[in-house]
Amino acid sequence: MAVGAAVLFGAMAPFGKVLLGEVEPQLLAGLLYLGAGIGLAAVHLGRAALGIRAPEAPLRPRDLPWLAAVILFGGVLGPFLLMLGLARTEASSGSLLLNLETLFTMGIAWLVFSENLDRRLLLGAVAILVGAAILSWGGRGVDVDTGPVLIAAACLAWGIDNNLTRKLSSADPVLTAMIKGLAAGTVNAGLAMLGGATIPAAGIVGASAMVGFLGIGISLVVFVLALRHLGTARTSAYFSLAPFIGAVLALGLLHENVTLDLVLAGLLMGFGLWLHLAERHYHEHQHEAFEHEHSHRHDIHHRHPHDGPASEPHSHWHRHAPLRHTHPHYPDLHHRHGHG
């Protein structure tokens, strides 16, 4: 799911580059987010109209502060700071600096939320990140100026966004991504229109919305599902593959050339991906008693009774009794313990 999110998001870059010839950058950001929100709203309403019951936990009032923070940092501050920064620096430097998002995300997950990061995972993440940096650098330096500082601030905002989104990963990801898309799209499109941007032709608007639905909407849904099962640091490391995927797709779509940078980045990212896929985190651990709500099957962590028959998977509020056992695991919803 994490790699799938990276594929969809990475594919958005070459298609977005084509659309930028027709749409002002901030307005395009708004149209992409609105496409994501409207498309997911259609999925949500269509699901209800057809009587298809989602096995996901709904958003609850306690989730609203986290959702508001996710929209603020990820949907409003991140794109706004990026636009300000890109206006003050070269595109090559800006692309390189965008890789700071992964560092900020992993650093916050490790230092603030105590996710375990062993040397194998760190080496894999560094390999993926260096590959992304080589791919987006183009041989130019990065000037320490207002533009790069603003882009770094945007990456910090998205790093905070990724970690806060983890707090919502037990709820229905379609609802979470839908609300974020509608709110962020409205703000970005509104700011662009206030700045004098003009609405393009209907065909361009439709194409932008479709790219946004797949590259932001569906990508965010599977990204949230990956957060649920892998934790923030690992999901972010996999998601760092997006620049490489976008560059490979650009070879066919934009007829760009195969370069040494692309080959080297692919080797580094492939090595990092292998290190992550081969990870086996295994130790005896203690589950304290706690209660929560999320989509689940009756596995080794869910052995609670039901009043009647329950479909698999299903969602309801349930209590976990204290449990001590050993098995391979990631820092998912049930394994958020630190390590000495």
C-alpha positions, -999 to +999 in steps of 0.1 A: +000+000+000+028+024+008+045+017-026+011+019-043+007+054-028+041+064-040+033+051-076+001+072-077+017+103-063+048+099-084+027+095-115+011+129-107+043+148-113+047+142-151+010+147-157+011+178-135+040+192-155+019+189-187-010+207-170+013+235-157+015+248-193-022+256-190-028+264-153-012+288-128+007+267-102-014+275-071-047+272-090-035+238-102-028+228-066-063+238-057-078+219-087-058+188-078-070+188-042-106+196-052-105+167-077-094+145-048-121+157-025-149+156-050-139+122-064-137+107-029-171+123-020-186+105-050-170+072-038-184+078-002-219+088-014-220+061-040-211+035-014-240+047+008-264+048-022-256+012-031-260+001+005-223-010+007-213-008+043-177+003+048-159-019+074-141+012+086-145+031+118-162+065+113-146+098+123-156+107+158-157+141+176-124+133+193-108+130+158-118+165+148-088+184+164-064+160+147-082+164+113-082+202+116-044+201+123-038+178+093-057+202+070-039+232+084-003+217+082-007+194+052-034+211+031-029+248+037+006+257+052+026+231+032+014+241-003+014+278+006+050+278+019+060+257-011+046+282-035+063+311-017+096+292-017+095+281-053+089+318-063+123+326-047+145+297-057+153+276-088+132+245-095+163+222-093+171+234-058+135+232-048+131+196-059+162+186-039+149+203-008+115+186-010+133+154+001+136+169+035+100+159+041+111+123+046+138+133+071+114+155+091+087+128+090+111+100+103+127+124+128+094+133+144+082+097+144+114+086+161+120+115+186+084+126+194+063+094+189+090+069+199+088+046+168+115+020+167+141+025+140+169-001+137+201+003+117+188-017+088+157+005+084+178+037+088+203+024+061+174+016+037+158+050+043+191+068+037+196+048+005+161+058-008+166+094+003+200+097-013+185+082-045+157+108-045+183+136-039+205+125-068+174+123-090+162+158-082+195+176-078+207+180-114+243+190-103+235+224-089+240+237-054+215+249-029+217+285-018+209+293+018+183+320+012+147+329+019+134+305-008+151+273+005+141+282+041+105+285+030+106+252+012+122+235+042+094+250+063+069+234+039+086+200+043+084+204+081+047+212+078+042+180+058+064+160+082+040+171+110+010+164+088+022+128+081+027+121+118-007+136+128-024+117+100-012+086+119-036+096+147-065+093+122-053+060+106-078+039+125-108+059+110-122+056+075-094+069+052-119+078+025-136+103+048-103+117+061-089+122+026-122+136+012-124+163+039-087+172+035-091+174-003-122+196-002-108+220+025-073+223+010-086+226-025-110+254-016-083+274+002-057+270-025-080+277-054-095+307-035-060+322-028-051+317-065-083+334-077-077+363-053-042+366-068-056+370-102-055+335-116-081+327-143-100+294-146-088+274-176-109+255-202-134+229-189-113+200-204-082+212-184-102+215-152-115+180-157-081+166-165-067+183-134-095+169-112-089+134-125-051+136-119-058+149-084-084+122-076-058+095-084-025+112-075-038+128-042-071+113-033-066+075-039-029+079-030-038+095+004-063+067+011-038+039+006-011+060+024-033+062+055-039+025+053-002+019+051+003+042+082-021+019+100+000-012+094+036+001+091+038+032+112+049+067+100+086+062+095+084+031+074+055+044+053+074+077+047+105+058+036+085+038+010+068+069-001+102+084-009+101+062-041+077+087-057+103+109-074+119+079-090+085+066-102+077+100-116+110+102-134+106+068-150+071+076-162+083+109-176+106+089-199+076+078-219+052+106-213+075+136-218+101+117-240+129+125-215+163+108-217+177+080-195+205+096-175+232+083-152+215+101-123+183+081-130+201+047-132+221+055-100+190+067-081+171+035-092+199+013-079+200+031-045+163+031-041+160-006-051+186-014-025+168+006+002+135-010-008+150-045-005+164-037+030+129-026+041+110-055+026+135-080+042+131-064+076+120-089+104+113-071+137+108-099+163+109-097+201+088-105+232+065-075+240+038-065+264+004-052+253-012-031+280-050-030+283-065-003+260-097+004+240-101+017+204-121+014+172-109+003+138-114-022+110-101-056+120-103-093+117-103-118+146-065-124+147-041-129+176-049-094+188-087-096+185-102-124+205-133-107+218-168-120+218-197-106+197-235-106+204-242-121+170-224-131+138-198-106+125-185-102+090-148-101+083-134-074+084-156-053+106-153-022+128-165-016+164-153-002+197-134-030+215-112-035+245-078-053+244-069-073+275-033-073+287-012-097+266+025-107+265+037-126+234+063-129+207+058-126+169+071-105+140+055-071+138+057-035+126+048-004+147+011-007+137-020+002+157-012-025+183+026-021+185+034+015+194+060+006+220+094+021+224+127+001+228+156+005+250 
